[in-house]
Amino acid sequence: MTVKEKISLFPHSPGVYRYYDSEGNVIYVGKAKDLHKRVAQYFVPPERLNVKTRVLVSKIADAQYSVVDSEADALLLENNLIKQYKPKYNILLKDSKTYPWICVTGDDFPKVFMTRRVVKNGSRYFGPYSSVIHAHSLLEMFQDLYPLRTCNLKITSEAILRGKFRPCLKFHIGRCKGCCAGAISKEEYNANIEEIVSMLKGGGKAMIQHYRSLMEKAAAELDFEQAAVYKYKMQSLEKHYSKSIIMNASVGDVDVFSIVSDEGEAFGNFLRIRGGAIIQSLNLGFKMHIEEEPASLMSTFVAEIESKFGDLSKEVIVPFLPDVELDGVEFRIPKAGDKLALLELSMRNAKEMRFHSLRQREHTNPEEFHQKVLEELQKAIGMPVLPVHMECFDNSNIQGTNPVASCVVFRNGQPSKSDYRRFKIKTVIGANDYASMKEVVNRRYSRMLEENPEDLPQLIVIDGGKGQLDFAYQALAELGLTEKLTVIGLAKRLEEVIRVGDPYPLFIDRNSQALKLLQQIRDEAHRFGITFHRNLRSKAQIASALKEVKGVGDKIEQRLIMHYGSVARVAAAPLEDLTRFLGNQGLARRIHEHLNMISDNQQNELNLQHEE
């Protein structure tokens, strides 16, 4: 598969992409809000690229990606990876600056300030912040709420008792509580600091509510300027609590492993965190020739990474324990907090690699791809056999008019359009989807039992919820087919699978190919049924059109139909011919114009339908 074909399968997710040259070196790292759209911009006709980008694209031999939760996380991860790999075609930072943190010092009277360096001196660090403006706004807000000291004096209780310091101008203008002069006690000052720390840790929801109430009160009193101030502070806090796990000083140095396995294959992701920042992300695939236990598979993955990147961290995060122990390495399964969030991010990347591998197989080996999808669907639904032959039913009507139903057929995971069937509802009066579904299912399989019983499907999908499914099941029960066939309903609202006799719906992974196959057959049945219904509606509209013309009664309608053979031929007749036949030019003109107007509207509707 070429690089261009490979990047066409990238997901529509935020993340970071990496380009490699023929020797396996990282030559470019980039971030994206939508990986698929961003990377595709490089692989366009050369004349649309500048000279430097053209050179970069000519050197690309491979492309990889890592997904994250947000665009801000992508920005932080890109920064880390650029510093780690120093890619040839990236703009490298000339200094050691990185994203800012908010530091709370460990002094008797702590300071709160912004820094770009994390120093292990007892201080507490929070962040990082992808926006310096955001960090500054938080500090300004803290200064407004709790006027803290900003000086560099070494203030201790003994120095205050000796009267070593004199308060500065900020104390006199109310911008500092004057801890240097003993104007505020150490306990009260540190209580303010702990409130700030609580907000920085994510405990500021109450503060957000407080600012919201102040904003609403100020707005009610028509003090819109003050309301805007409260709104700004509220939004600053809300933005802060959308916390990043890409860089987090509290995590320290750890390595993260995750694995998802499939039939004969496994997909693993490795994250290396140093100083709380992700500096490496790697996906690996494994072919399993025999059935491997998960613990053994994890050991193989760990050994492979250690051989590539050297010694592991003292702490390694895993979803389950390997079957080996390593000297100086502690394997941990996190239950909550930032380390669990890192493990979930790693798992997400492993699942993305599995999905990407399936998509590649769809292009390179479609038969194997469809086999895998059917196996996944069989496992998800709990079927005894592979759903090689699937059929889906859908009803269409508008307030009970022209009720119809459709049946579409998929064989080996692909549409078999020659087997599609349409049904006019015969025994049900009005808009009764349940009874209509029972009639159609009964007609379909009673006829199949008579003509071709060996071609019964393994899986029947009903487009609808529990009601439609129950009536379809009743029809199958009357035919004695409930033991032979699996029937499910697929509800549109939450894409939930409804099973007969199960009070709880089944939710299949939204990113799985199994659910996508069910959605595809359901959407195809809906499209096919709507097309049939529109055609019938248009024909009915034309058939009753003659009586809508002023001056046309039953006798004239009957004469026209007998003479021309159909309403369509009346519409196609020249005006002069109609006039000669009716002997009334005015009536002939009204008939001609009315029928042709309806015919034009019908054609427009069919054109729109074709576009859909």
Disulfide bonds with the S-S distance in Angstrom:
none
